[in-house]
Every structure is written in structure tokens, then in C-alpha cells.
């Protein structure tokens, strides 16, 4: 078996930070009150991470790029017909790719609607003043209701899939995301993961955070 670097450090840090922040968002959102200060902070951090991940999908390690998240019907059919996943599925397999894209898209929608949400008590998104009341109502309804539920369900499915791979296929996906490497029976493309990549990742996250900062202050600036 050959050890292949699949997940570069920036991708791994992104993954674990995002998981921690989503958990923090669920907790602070349910607690409410003073915890909402941290709910907003965590939401801005998640927004920054999502923008970073979008950028990193074009310039990150080989297996972290968007072209590796292929989930066409043909690839899904090929995956289920193959007894042992070939090297092309060392990263995310087609179903995993579909899950990742869905979860990232839902999280982006969730933090975006949060910017326009208002609980009509003491917490309002920074961009509420820029849109009509009907838009605020719609955004709040999604953010506190269906959007939140769908994200929790997708996270649950993600965790169950990890458990299924561990028990049925004897693949420890958690260890791979911690260490970055996977075992392969054949030579496979390794992701670049060195100082130059880390510096690029730092620049990407700074750019992402800057964009989020500018966006959340847009309401005050326009107002």
C-alpha cells in the first residue's frame, strides 16, 4: 500500500474549524440571549471559511479542487458498479462530493439569510436595513426553520456515512482528515502541501475575512 497525501493542511484546518463553528452556531442559536453575540461572530467566521473554500477549490491541493468533486450520474453509476473504488475516488467519491456541495451550499444560504434576519426582540442581521420587511420575514423564517433543520439533517447523514465506511468498508475517513494521507494500492496524484501552499491559504483567508467584514458593514455605510 502506498501512502498518498490527499488532504492538505489548509483543507484539514478548514474542515475541523467549520465543524466546530457549526456546532457552536447550533448551540448559541438555541440558547439565545447573550449567546447571540457569539452566534453572530461564529456566523461571520463560517462565512469567511466558505468564501475561502470556494477560492481554495481553484488553487488548493489536487484533491481539494472543485474538479475533483465530480458527481455526475455516470460517475455515480460507475462508483456503485465498482467493487473497490479506483484511485480517482481517493478524495471524495461521487456521493461524498454531492454531500459536500449540498452542505456547503446550504451553509452559504444559511449565513446569507442570517444577514437579513430579525427576531424582532434584540437581534437583527447587519443588512436588515437594506431590504424590505417581506424579505426580512422570509429570510428569518428560512434561517430559524427549514434551513436550520436541513443543515442538522445533512450533518447527521455525513456522520452516519463516516460510521458506515468505518464499520462496513473498514475505511477510517476521520483519520484521513486528521493526518491528510490515505492508503492506495496504486500510485496516485498527491496534493501539494508545503510552505508555499500554506502562505497562499493565509492570503486567501485574509481576503475572505476582508470581504465578509466589508459586507457586514455595508448596512451601516449605506444607512
C-alpha positions, 0 to 999 in steps of 0.5 A: 500500500502506498501512502498518498497525501490527499488532504492538505493542511489548509483543507484539514484546518478548514474542515475541523474549524467549520465543524466546530463553528457549526456546532457552536452556531447550533448551540448559541442559536438555541440558547439565545440571549447573550449567546447571540453575540457569539452566534453572530461572530461564529456566523461571520467566521463560517462565512469567511471559511466558505468564501475561502473554500470556494477560492481554495477549490481553484488553487488548493491541493489536487484533491481539494479542487472543485474538479475533483468533486465530480458527481455526475450520474455516470460517475455515480453509476460507475462508483456503485458498479465498482467493487473497490473504488479506483484511485480517482475516488481517493478524495471524495467519491461521487456521493461524498462530493454531492454531500459536500456541495449540498452542505456547503451550499446550504451553509452559504444560504444559511449565513446569507439569510442570517444577514437579513434576519430579525427576531424582532426582540434584540437581534437583527442581521447587519443588512436588515436595513437594506431590504424590505420587511417581506424579505426580512420575514422570509429570510428569518423564517428560512434561517430559524426553520427549514434551513436550520433543520436541513443543515442538522439533517445533512450533518447527521447523514455525513456522520452516519456515512463516516460510521458506515465506511468505518464499520462496513468498508473498514475505511477510517475517513476521520483519520484521513482528515486528521493526518491528510494521507490515505492508503492506495494500492496504486500510485496516485496524484498527491496534493501539494502541501508545503510552505508555499501552499500554506502562505497562499491559504493565509492570503486567501483567508485574509481576503475572505475575512476582508470581504465578509467584514466589508459586507457586514458593514455595508448596512451601516455605510449605506444607512 
